[in-house]
Amino acid sequence: MKKLVVLIAALAGLVVAASAQAHPLGNFTVNTFSRVQVAGDRVYVRYVLDLAEIPTFQAGRIDARAYARRIAAGTRLTVDGRPARLVPLRQALAHPKGAGGLKTTRLEVILGGPRIDGAARLGYRDQNYRSRIGWHEIVVGASTKSESDELRSYPKDLLSSPLAERSAAATVSPTADAPPALTHGSALQAPDRVADSGFASLIARDHLGAGFVALSLLLAMFWGAAHALSPGHGKSIVAAYLVGSRGTARHALFLGLTVNQVGAGLWFLLRVEAAPRADLRPLR
């Protein structure tokens, strides 16, 4: 119950606090990055997973090793057309600060592939989190530039249409490059993407008093009713029909629950109960 209250308060902070800039791509996004490279005569994949605030909250405690195994199982590598296995070698996990007192997640995983004797044609496909919206990027080569700096800095001009790269193919050869390494320390936390505000600091509390919770519910009811009266969704038309067709308090409450606007339902209920019966004429 406590977690639910904290999540509701945090969500309010994400929406209402205009000065609290949360994850650049949105609080529900799951973002992935893969760098396929050859170091010496072995193929490696440096994989980065960036979870925004809500997926991080939903995931709860994250087991980095378990996630690394799951990520490896969701990738597909071929060498000259033949399937090759990728195995997790190392992983690093951090939880950078997010909006509303929530955390985000940055997980880096080094996957090891097969060895190659000479020039080889690689095919790589990332099938992880295919149903989740977000930034999905793949580059080939140790020195190839990443558009997002490996999910550290998302280009502002591409936020409305983020990359959706799920596969890549290239011809590679053995190199003198060193194996890919993990990021450590403060660098793993990624740049602070949140400019916190006074409102966010109010809701980022470990202990919420009964008065604060009651005030939050009253505000939610008020804004729910206000939203129901605003243009869009057809709620105003439905409300007018409810009043004109002599709707009962039960009908009003059912309507409010149906459109997921409890505050609006309560407002309709009060409006119907307070209106004189003579005024409840059907609309023509």
Secondary structure, 3 states (H helix, E strand, C coil): CHHHHHHHHHHHHHHHCCCCCCCCCCCCCEEEEEEEEEECCEEEEEEEEEECHHHHHHHCCCCHHHHHHHHHHCEEEEECCEEECCEEEEEEEECCECHHHCECEEEEEEEEEEECCCCEEEEEEECCCCCCCCCEEEEECCCCCCCCCCCCCCCHHHCCCCCECCEEEEEECCCCCCCCCCCCHHHHHCCCCCCCCHHHHHHCCCCCCHHHHHHHHHHHHHHHHHHHHCCCCCHHHHHHHHHHCCCCHHHHHHHHHHCCCHHHHHHHHHHHHHCCHHHCCCCC
